[in-house]
Amino acid sequence: MHEEFVEPAYERRSLGDVVPAVGRALGFVLPELAPAGPSGLVLPDAASYVVLLVDGLGARLLQRYAYAAPYLAELFEDQEPGTAGVPSTTATSLTSLGTGLPPGSHGMVGFTSRVPETGKLLNALLWDQDVDPAAWQPHPTAFARLQAAGLPVTVVNKAEFAGSGLTRAAHRGAAYVGGETVGERLAAAVLASSHGPSLVYLYDGDLDKIGHRYGVASQQWLAQLSTIDDQAEQLRESLPSSIRLVVVADHGMVDAPPEHRIDVDEHLELRDGLALLGGEARFRHLYSQRGAVDDLVATWRDHLGDRADVLTRDEAIDRGWFGPVTGPVRPRLGDVVVASRGDHAVFSSVDFGYETTLVGLHGSLSADEMLIPILVD
């Protein structure tokens, strides 16, 4: 029996609620975005805020391996986790953070998703289709709204990401500072936060890369977690006490063992009625041939059983997985979505051969993937 899914806490304590909450704490309310209600995210007042996002640092993982991250683990002892959105993947989460919107509104609905106008898959990290990021994600970002209201906002990341499609979709409107080394980026964050009030967003992707390659709890992953902990503490010590540091994550991670990996290309009946396979191994978008949705659902449910929830698009929307879904976003979602349970995953050695080399995965709604730290120091 698999653990119950964790539902996204949109407009309460999700990743998309962090930047609006920072704005409120600094005296800049964004009425266009959901205000904090009685159960919403409330952050303490401060002169400025630095938000550090550690890619792949799930709340469950931080609890489980607290000995490798004593600074962050101590912060977590008396602070509630939040949730990622669905799917629990980087492109979706970074866009939720930057826009303050759920995936059904901002439209970044997966690692790969269909471009309705062409029928091709857009890889949201590589941005490998001729798609205008400002049209794909047309809403003003929360960063841009705060900047327009008079709050300086700075994004600090690797220089190579400055003009990427994902950055333009998720983080446009903020000043961008590129740094090649961790030290350069930490120093840039400290400098940018010194002109208060301000919001600085700092991204670190190394833990996620190590987790994908070696798995969580590997010696490599634990070493990187310790490094992240040291860097976060160094950043805190470099900031004046009047500036708040918030450490968050975009998702956690699950290791999928070989015996729990399903390859659709070894079970060709799973291809019947399937026009296009998208998403990623823990959360698949199935784009159906005309009139084949019911057969596709029946075949996949019969084959996967309790290893995944196989839902029609409408069923997934009705569960609230994506928040309110706008008209343009709806056809980007699979006609059928497949959310893996436990440590199972669905691969395609033909369409996504590189995924078969990964150990750690994410995208679904397990607690290890969905629960994220929201640590305030």
VENGI-V934735 format. One line per field, one symbol per residue. psi: psi as a letter, one per 40 degrees, with the letter a starting at -180 (. if undefined). A space follows every 10 residues. Layout:
BEGIN
psi->???
END
This chain:
BEGIN
psi->hiiiihihfh ecfideeddd dddddeeghg ddihihadei hhiiiidihh hhhhhegidd ddddfddegd dddddedfhi iaiiahigid ddddddddde iideddegei diihhdddei hhhedegeig hhdeddgeih idddddddee hhhhhhaide edeidddddd eieiihhihd iddddddddd ddeegiiihh hhhheddddd dddeiieidd dddddddddd dddddddeii dehhhhhiie iaihhhidef hhhdeegede ehehdhhaba dehhhhhiih eedddddddd ddddbeeihh iiddddddee deahhidddd ediidhihhi ibfiihihed dfdddeeidi iidafidddd hiighh.
END
